[in-house]
Amino acid sequence: MLSKKQEYELITSIKGRGEIPLKFAYLGDGAKNWDAIASERTDADNGINSVEANLLRKKIHNFIASFPEVKKLNIIDIGCGNGEPIAPILDELSKQDIELRYVPIDISQEMLDLAEKFAKDNYDDIETKAIVLDFEMGNFSDVMFELKEDDYSNLLLFLGSTLGNHSGRQRVLTNFRDSMSSDDYLIIGVELTNFSKINRILPHYEGELPQNFLYFMPEHIGIPKDKTDYDVSWNDKLNQVEVRLVLKESVNVKIGAEEFTLEQDEQILLSRSVKFAEWTITKLLSEVGFRNELLTTTEDRGYLLSMVQPTRYGV
Ligand SMILES: C[S@@+](CC[C@H](N)C(=O)[O-])C[C@H]1O[C@@H](n2cnc3c(N)ncnc32)[C@H](O)[C@@H]1O
C-alpha cells in the first residue's frame, strides 16, 4: 500500500516528530473509512460538507463570473475525497454550454476511484482525468500546464477545510501557487471558529467513524487499538484540534523492512485540524502570494470560501 518513499516518510515522521501524517489514512481501504465520515458530514444538518455545499451553491454565479466566455474548463479537485463536495459546481456548470473536464487530484488511488465514479454516475458524458500525486512534495506545474492544452482554463478547488490538516500550510499553498498561471483561479474552503464553539467541535472527532478512520494506519503498522488510549484535545496556542494515541504498553512497529519499538506512554499525533479566523486565513493567503478575487462566509461566520489568483509581483 505504501511506496518506498512513503515508508521512509512515515518512519521519519514517527521517529522525528511523533506523528503519523493524516494523509496516509486515506490510502487503500482507508478511503472507505473516509467515505463513511464524508457521508455523515453531508447528511448531518450542520456537517461541514453541507455547510460548504450550501455556500458554494449560493455563490456559484459570482465565482463563475470570473470566467466570462469560457468554453472549456478543467475542474481540478485537489484532495478530492469522494468527489461529492464538488457537486454544486458541476451541477451549475453542466447546465451551461461549457466543455467540462473533471480532474480529481489525490494521494490515494482509492479516493480518486470514488471521485471519478461519483462524477461519471451523476454527470452524463463528463470527461474525467484522475491524477495521483502528493501535493506536499512540490509544485505540479507540469500537470497544470498540460491540462491547459486545447484552450482549457483551470479552476482549482481545495475544499473541505483540508488545509487545516497540514502542518506546512504555507508550503502546501506555495505548491499550489507555483502550479498556477496568472489566469487560473483557486477556490479554497476553510472552517472558521470562535472559542465558544470549541466544546461543540471536539465530539466530532470522538465517535466510532473517526476512530476507525484514524486507527487504520496505526493498526496497519502494528499498533493495536486496545493497547492505546485515544485522546482528543484543543491546542489553544495553535488553534487546532489534536487527536493522539497514547500507548498503554510498549509495541513493536513494522514499516517495510524497518522494525522499531514505541515505549509505554509515548504519544503519537494522528490528526490536527486548524480552525481559522477570517484574518488568519486572508493573511496566510496574501503572504503566500495570492490576491483575493472573492471572499464570502456563511451568515454565522462559521465557514469561509475564498477565490484567489497568484499575484504578479512588479506588475
Ligand atoms: C479532509 S479530506 C477532504 C476531501 C474532500 N475535499 C471533502 O471536502 O470532503 C482530504 C483529502 O485530501 C487528500 N490528501 C491529503 N493529503 C494529501 C496530499 N499531501 N496530497 C494529495 N492528496 C492529499 C486525502 O486523500 C483526501 O482525499
The ligand as an ORCA input file, in Angstrom:
! r2SCAN-3c Opt
* xyz 0 1
  C     -10.190     16.077      4.543
  S     -10.307     15.136      3.066
  C     -11.308     16.229      2.104
  C     -11.915     15.573      0.937
  C     -12.884     16.454      0.145
  N     -12.223     17.577     -0.488
  C     -14.007     16.918      1.040
  O     -14.183     18.132      1.165
  O     -14.725     16.075      1.579
  C      -8.673     15.351      2.392
  C      -8.406     14.718      1.008
  O      -7.124     15.155      0.573
  C      -6.289     14.048      0.246
  N      -4.925     14.401      0.657
  C      -4.490     14.660      1.908
  N      -3.190     14.985      1.893
  C      -2.798     14.917      0.591
  C      -1.564     15.152     -0.069
  N      -0.465     15.503      0.611
  N      -1.510     15.016     -1.422
  C      -2.631     14.655     -2.124
  N      -3.827     14.409     -1.536
  C      -3.905     14.546     -0.205
  C      -6.867     12.873      1.019
  O      -6.533     11.635      0.428
  C      -8.361     13.190      0.999
  O      -8.973     12.692     -0.152
*
